[in-house]
Amino acid sequence: MHAPHLFQNARKAKRSGGALSNGLIKGVLGGAVALSASHVHAAWDTYIRGSFGPVVNWPLIPIHVVLLPDGRVLGYGTDGKGNQTGQFTYDVWDPSKGTGTDAHLTLPNTTGTDTFCSGQIVLPASGAVLLTGGDKTVNNVRNYSVNDVNLFDYRSSALYSAQQPMSYLRWYPTVLTTAAGEVLVLGGRIDPDTPAPTPEVYTEGTGWRTLSSAISDDAYGLKNWSYPRAWQAPNGKVFIATKWGGTYYLDPAGTGKLEKTALTLPVSDEYLTSVMYTPGKILSLRKLNKAVVIDITGATPKSTSVAGVGQDRFHGSATVMADGKVFVSGGSMVSNVANGVAYTAKIWNPANNGWTTAATATKMRLYHSVSLLLPDARVLTAGGGAPGPVTNLNAEIYTPPYLYQRDWSGTLATRPVITSVPATATWGQSIAVAANVSGISKVTLVKTGSATHTVDFDQRFMTLNYTASGQNLTVTMPASANVAPPGYYMLFVFNSAGVPSVAKIIKLMN
């Protein structure tokens, strides 16, 4: 930000009786002034806007991030200098240790696979991370593809070959967990001129099968191969919303069956984000600052236009927070160009379809940036580059408004603590949850995230029914795997002031 713009915004803030948002004062006169978040963030607005923490170093650009069953975060995508390649290193960050060097375990990738622009998801049974596809250089030309399949074991922090390749080479594939507990892989491309229009399904302990009767260039091939947007739907099928506007249901059973729906959406882009914010409802950003809510809870899909986020945010991210609101950060008006950079985040409230202005980040987060909800209810925003106008070997952690006191002091609120919860549960089960306070106001469940390229593959949020007797809760788990696929979820409890606990990660399984 140039100094004249800074001072103009400073005058606006002064006129409104406020103060500058975090990150607004930066780099004045060639960097002569650089104030920390605590210096520039007005105490009064944290309860409304939240706050971004300081910029912290990262061992690589985390183009891919996965929340592991033990609460750590796997990240990979570049070397230690931010160059395009996932062939050499990967990183495991432990948020409980802070953001210093000792919080990171950076290890060599010995698989031989360049995992750059692969697809990754936590397997619901074992908790291992499945990494599908990746990058290959042919005759000194990058961005060809591989059919390699690798696994990351969070218990040993080891990355190794699964010895079970896919039938198709894939680069930029979508992966998601189905209601059956399998992993569906969609899209990606075989080489720079050839998409991969045939889906595949991975079953733990069995391997791969091809959905040979569900081949489609329109749904996840030639017209929509780049990380296709897809979600497990309440009707048991997988819903697909294409960038060109067509929508589909895919039944992944057997060799697969694809059907086009009557719903046509406004045109979007592979780098505009969409997110399922509650079972069967999706907020989807479309081109020209449009947004729609897609409702797939009924017999036929429907969509409703809602207010846009304020501008096109190519390469921005959308993350459902612990309270069910959607945090939208990063992006710019021109794809991966520092033109109309959106430093200021927005929060979308499903209750009224309205947007509020959140805090302002210090770094632009464009191509290859990520956003991920952490178990402590904060949001990791990180990365960007390889290539890009900047190389962001760094991160900023966003603290949402719900973690601050409501007295305008800017002080973090006292949080409830979950004192006991079962490690596993099944659908429709009533589980016993204990907290250190009575007066719990809400219990929520959020799927652990796995994000890359504006997509968080499995993310979904739901509010759980419960009864309370003092500090003891009886919580009812989601009714079926169609609304909550098998796997790992963060369970949050909120006190009477609306402040969430640190989550306990619980495994939903048969």
DAZI-V314056 format. One record per residue. N is the residue number from 1. PHI is phi in degrees with one decimal (none if undefined). PSI is psi in radians with two decimals (none if undefined). Layout:
# DAZI-V314056
((N,PHI,PSI) (N,PHI,PSI))
This chain:
# DAZI-V314056
((1,none,2.26) (2,-76.3,2.68) (3,-56.5,-0.73) (4,-58.4,-0.69) (5,-65.9,-0.66) (6,-60.2,-0.87) (7,-68.4,-0.58) (8,-62.9,-0.79) (9,-67.0,-0.60) (10,-62.6,-0.72) (11,-64.9,-0.70) (12,-61.2,-0.76) (13,-63.4,-0.71) (14,-65.5,-0.71) (15,-63.8,-0.60) (16,-84.5,0.02) (17,80.0,0.19) (18,-108.0,-2.75) (19,-139.5,2.99) (20,-72.6,2.51) (21,-74.9,2.79) (22,-55.4,2.27) (23,91.5,-0.16) (24,-72.2,-0.66) (25,-90.6,1.85) (26,-159.9,2.44) (27,64.9,0.46) (28,-68.6,2.37) (29,51.5,0.95) (30,72.1,0.42) (31,93.7,0.23) (32,-69.4,-0.42) (33,-120.1,2.18) (34,-144.3,1.77) (35,-96.8,2.51) (36,-74.7,2.91) (37,-56.7,-0.68) (38,-67.1,-0.43) (39,-81.9,-0.59) (40,-102.3,-0.21) (41,-90.6,2.05) (42,-65.6,2.38) (43,-61.9,-0.55) (44,-70.6,-0.42) (45,-100.8,-0.02) (46,-68.0,-0.57) (47,-70.2,-0.38) (48,-95.1,-0.76) (49,-105.9,-0.27) (50,71.8,-2.95) (51,-153.2,2.58) (52,-91.6,2.36) (53,-75.3,-3.13) (54,-65.7,2.76) (55,-70.3,2.22) (56,-121.0,2.58) (57,-70.6,2.62) (58,-129.9,2.56) (59,-70.1,-0.27) (60,-159.2,3.05) (61,-81.7,2.00) (62,-79.2,1.35) (63,-65.0,-0.56) (64,-121.1,2.31) (65,-133.9,2.49) (66,-137.0,2.26) (67,-82.2,2.09) (68,-84.6,2.82) (69,-60.0,-0.36) (70,-95.9,0.15) (71,90.0,-0.09) (72,-83.6,2.99) (73,-124.3,2.08) (74,-83.9,2.30) (75,-136.1,2.55) (76,-162.3,2.97) (77,147.3,-0.52) (78,-139.0,3.09) (79,-83.6,-3.05) (80,-70.6,-0.16) (81,-105.4,0.05) (82,86.6,0.27) (83,-82.0,2.58) (84,-62.1,1.90) (85,172.1,2.29) (86,-103.4,0.32) (87,-82.4,-0.33) (88,-107.0,-0.67) (89,-141.0,2.80) (90,-142.7,2.87) (91,-133.8,2.48) (92,-122.2,2.06) (93,-104.4,2.34) (94,-106.1,1.76) (95,-58.7,-0.46) (96,-68.2,-0.27) (97,-99.0,0.12) (98,91.1,-2.63) (99,-125.7,0.20) (100,-78.9,3.13) (101,-58.3,-0.65) (102,-73.3,-0.11) (103,-86.1,-0.13) (104,-111.6,2.39) (105,-115.7,1.78) (106,-104.5,2.13) (107,-126.9,2.76) (108,-76.8,2.43) (109,-85.0,1.89) (110,-103.4,0.23) (111,-78.6,-0.37) (112,85.5,-0.07) (113,-95.9,2.31) (114,-84.3,1.80) (115,-81.2,0.12) (116,-56.2,2.15) (117,61.5,0.71) (118,-90.0,-2.92) (119,-124.7,2.52) (120,-143.4,2.51) (121,-156.3,2.60) (122,-79.4,2.19) (123,-70.3,2.38) (124,-70.4,-0.49) (125,-86.2,-0.94) (126,-87.1,-0.43) (127,81.8,0.01) (128,-73.1,2.71) (129,-92.6,2.21) (130,-93.3,2.14) (131,-111.1,2.11) (132,-114.2,2.21) (133,74.8,-2.77) (134,147.9,-2.80) (135,-108.1,2.70) (136,-149.2,2.47) (137,-101.8,2.21) (138,-124.2,2.12) (139,52.1,0.78) (140,66.5,0.27) (141,-109.4,2.18) (142,-79.6,3.04) (143,69.6,0.52) (144,-82.3,-3.07) (145,-128.3,2.88) (146,-131.5,2.78) (147,-106.6,0.36) (148,-63.6,2.56) (149,-128.7,2.19) (150,-124.6,2.81) (151,-127.8,2.50) (152,-116.2,2.15) (153,-97.1,1.94) (154,-68.0,-0.39) (155,-69.7,-0.64) (156,-108.2,-0.05) (157,57.4,0.53) (158,-104.2,2.40) (159,-108.0,2.23) (160,-151.4,2.82) (161,-70.6,2.42) (162,-79.9,-0.21) (163,60.1,0.44) (164,-139.9,1.45) (165,-68.9,2.74) (166,-73.1,2.88) (167,-72.6,-0.49) (168,-119.1,2.47) (169,-69.8,2.44) (170,-143.4,2.38) (171,-136.2,2.16) (172,74.6,0.74) (173,-88.7,2.62) (174,-88.4,2.46) (175,-129.9,2.44) (176,-152.5,2.72) (177,-89.1,2.28) (178,-92.0,2.96) (179,-61.2,-0.47) (180,-79.5,-0.03) (181,82.2,0.23) (182,-96.6,2.98) (183,-112.7,2.14) (184,-95.9,2.30) (185,-115.7,2.20) (186,-125.5,2.48) (187,71.4,-2.62) (188,80.9,3.08) (189,-129.4,2.74) (190,-85.7,-0.73) (191,-151.2,3.09) (192,-57.8,-0.27) (193,-116.0,-0.02) (194,-132.3,1.99) (195,-76.6,2.99) (196,-115.2,1.57) (197,-86.3,0.13) (198,-108.6,2.04) (199,-70.6,2.80) (200,-135.6,2.72) (201,-127.5,2.35) (202,-109.5,2.25) (203,-116.2,2.15) (204,-58.2,2.34) (205,84.1,-0.17) (206,-119.6,-0.86) (207,117.8,-2.54) (208,-106.7,2.59) (209,-137.8,2.64) (210,-98.7,2.38) (211,-88.4,1.29) (212,-69.9,-0.32) (213,-100.6,0.32) (214,-131.8,0.58) (215,-72.7,2.36) (216,-156.9,2.15) (217,-76.8,-0.50) (218,-76.6,-0.70) (219,-80.7,-0.73) (220,-155.5,0.53) (221,-122.7,-2.21) (222,-51.4,-0.72) (223,-89.1,-0.12) (224,-160.7,0.80) (225,-84.7,-0.34) (226,-85.5,1.82) (227,40.1,1.15) (228,-54.7,2.47) (229,-83.7,2.04) (230,-147.2,2.56) (231,-143.7,2.50) (232,-61.6,2.22) (233,-102.1,2.75) (234,-61.3,-0.37) (235,-84.0,0.08) (236,94.8,-0.24) (237,-96.0,3.13) (238,-107.5,2.22) (239,-94.2,2.40) (240,-125.7,2.22) (241,-113.8,1.99) (242,-84.3,2.84) (243,-70.6,-0.46) (244,-87.2,-0.14) (245,119.3,-0.38) (246,-70.9,2.65) (247,-129.9,2.64) (248,-144.3,2.75) (249,-115.6,2.30) (250,-116.6,2.18) (251,-95.1,1.94) (252,-84.3,0.07) (253,-68.5,2.57) (254,59.6,-2.19) (255,-97.2,0.13) (256,90.0,2.64) (257,-144.8,2.22) (258,-113.3,2.36) (259,-134.7,2.39) (260,-82.8,2.47) (261,-98.5,2.97) (262,-79.1,-0.18) (263,-78.6,2.20) (264,-118.4,2.28) (265,-101.3,2.80) (266,-58.8,2.72) (267,-65.1,2.41) (268,-120.6,-2.61) (269,-154.0,2.67) (270,-63.7,-0.26) (271,-114.1,0.38) (272,-109.0,2.43) (273,-90.4,2.69) (274,-141.0,2.64) (275,-152.1,2.42) (276,-82.0,1.96) (277,-95.1,-0.27) (278,-157.1,2.76) (279,-53.5,2.11) (280,82.7,0.10) (281,-131.3,2.29) (282,-126.8,2.24) (283,-90.3,2.12) (284,-126.0,2.12) (285,-84.0,2.29) (286,-117.5,3.02) (287,-65.9,2.77) (288,62.8,0.72) (289,58.3,0.61) (290,-98.0,2.73) (291,-147.8,2.58) (292,-134.6,2.66) (293,-103.2,2.08) (294,-94.9,2.22) (295,-113.0,1.95) (296,-114.6,0.50) (297,-85.9,-0.31) (298,-98.6,-2.93) (299,-67.4,-0.58) (300,-130.9,2.52) (301,-65.3,2.52) (302,-132.8,2.82) (303,-139.8,2.60) (304,-129.2,2.30) (305,-73.0,2.38) (306,-129.3,2.98) (307,-61.6,2.45) (308,-74.3,2.99) (309,-76.1,-0.14) (310,122.3,-0.44) (311,-168.3,2.85) (312,-65.9,2.34) (313,-121.9,1.33) (314,-65.2,2.26) (315,74.0,0.22) (316,-76.3,2.99) (317,-125.4,2.62) (318,-124.7,2.18) (319,-130.5,2.18) (320,-75.8,2.20) (321,-87.7,3.14) (322,-64.1,-0.38) (323,-98.1,0.02) (324,94.0,-0.13) (325,-78.2,2.75) (326,-107.2,2.16) (327,-96.4,2.07) (328,-112.3,2.14) (329,-135.0,2.76) (330,73.2,-3.04) (331,95.8,2.96) (332,-151.1,2.88) (333,-73.0,-0.43) (334,-117.3,2.28) (335,-56.5,2.04) (336,56.1,0.58) (337,-128.1,2.46) (338,-76.9,1.06) (339,-128.9,1.98) (340,68.0,0.76) (341,-67.9,2.31) (342,-95.8,1.61) (343,-79.1,-0.53) (344,-87.0,2.22) (345,-80.4,2.84) (346,-129.6,2.68) (347,-122.9,2.23) (348,-103.1,2.30) (349,-106.1,1.96) (350,-61.8,-0.38) (351,-65.5,-0.56) (352,-131.4,0.13) (353,57.2,0.45) (354,-104.9,2.71) (355,-105.9,2.47) (356,-123.4,2.70) (357,-84.7,2.24) (358,-100.8,-2.85) (359,-71.9,2.96) (360,-111.4,2.22) (361,-81.2,2.87) (362,-87.6,-0.67) (363,-103.2,2.53) (364,-73.1,2.39) (365,-118.9,1.73) (366,-114.0,-2.36) (367,-53.4,2.33) (368,67.9,0.50) (369,-100.5,2.85) (370,-141.0,2.84) (371,-143.4,2.41) (372,-150.4,2.26) (373,-73.4,2.29) (374,-98.1,2.79) (375,-60.3,-0.40) (376,-84.7,0.18) (377,76.7,0.05) (378,-86.3,3.03) (379,-123.7,2.15) (380,-80.3,2.16) (381,-117.4,2.32) (382,-159.1,2.83) (383,78.6,-2.90) (384,116.7,2.24) (385,127.5,-2.98) (386,58.7,0.95) (387,-97.5,3.05) (388,177.4,2.99) (389,-66.2,-0.39) (390,-137.9,2.70) (391,-106.8,1.85) (392,-98.9,1.52) (393,-86.1,1.02) (394,-160.8,3.02) (395,-146.5,2.78) (396,-133.4,2.32) (397,-102.7,2.21) (398,-93.9,2.25) (399,-101.6,1.94) (400,-68.4,2.86) (401,-57.0,-0.57) (402,-67.4,-0.13) (403,-94.5,0.00) (404,-106.6,2.67) (405,-64.9,2.67) (406,-89.8,0.30) (407,-101.0,0.23) (408,66.5,0.29) (409,-87.1,-0.24) (410,76.7,0.24) (411,-93.1,2.41) (412,-64.2,2.44) (413,-79.9,2.76) (414,-72.8,2.29) (415,-102.7,2.53) (416,-69.0,2.77) (417,-125.3,2.26) (418,-78.7,2.07) (419,-94.6,-0.39) (420,-156.7,2.53) (421,-161.8,2.51) (422,-68.9,2.68) (423,-76.1,-0.45) (424,-135.1,2.78) (425,-156.8,2.93) (426,-128.1,3.02) (427,-68.2,2.36) (428,78.0,-0.07) (429,-75.4,2.55) (430,-94.9,2.16) (431,-115.3,2.68) (432,-92.7,2.18) (433,-126.6,2.30) (434,-116.3,2.50) (435,-125.1,2.98) (436,-91.2,0.05) (437,-139.3,2.75) (438,-95.3,3.05) (439,80.4,0.54) (440,-64.5,2.33) (441,-103.5,-0.32) (442,-164.9,2.57) (443,-127.7,2.23) (444,-127.0,2.79) (445,-132.4,2.21) (446,-128.9,2.22) (447,-62.7,2.39) (448,-61.0,2.44) (449,-87.6,2.75) (450,-148.2,1.79) (451,-119.4,2.56) (452,-169.4,2.59) (453,50.4,0.85) (454,70.8,0.02) (455,-110.5,2.38) (456,-116.2,1.76) (457,-56.5,-0.79) (458,-111.1,0.04) (459,-62.0,2.36) (460,-159.3,2.72) (461,-130.3,2.56) (462,-152.4,2.58) (463,-92.5,2.34) (464,-101.8,2.52) (465,-76.5,2.57) (466,-157.0,2.80) (467,-123.7,2.67) (468,-127.3,2.46) (469,-132.1,1.66) (470,64.0,-2.13) (471,-92.6,0.06) (472,-106.7,2.27) (473,-115.9,2.54) (474,-112.5,1.96) (475,-109.6,2.31) (476,-95.1,2.16) (477,-75.0,2.84) (478,-54.5,2.67) (479,-70.7,-0.60) (480,-151.6,2.87) (481,-71.1,-0.25) (482,-67.7,-0.58) (483,-96.1,-0.40) (484,-139.7,1.56) (485,-59.3,2.72) (486,-55.3,2.62) (487,139.3,-2.71) (488,-106.3,2.37) (489,-132.9,2.62) (490,-93.8,2.18) (491,-104.3,2.12) (492,-113.2,2.49) (493,-116.4,2.51) (494,-114.0,2.38) (495,-80.0,-3.06) (496,-65.6,-0.36) (497,-89.0,0.04) (498,80.9,0.38) (499,-98.6,2.27) (500,-85.3,2.67) (501,-73.7,2.97) (502,-67.8,2.42) (503,-73.8,2.67) (504,-103.5,2.31) (505,-86.5,2.18) (506,-122.9,2.50) (507,-98.1,2.12) (508,-95.0,2.11) (509,-157.5,2.92) (510,-72.8,none))
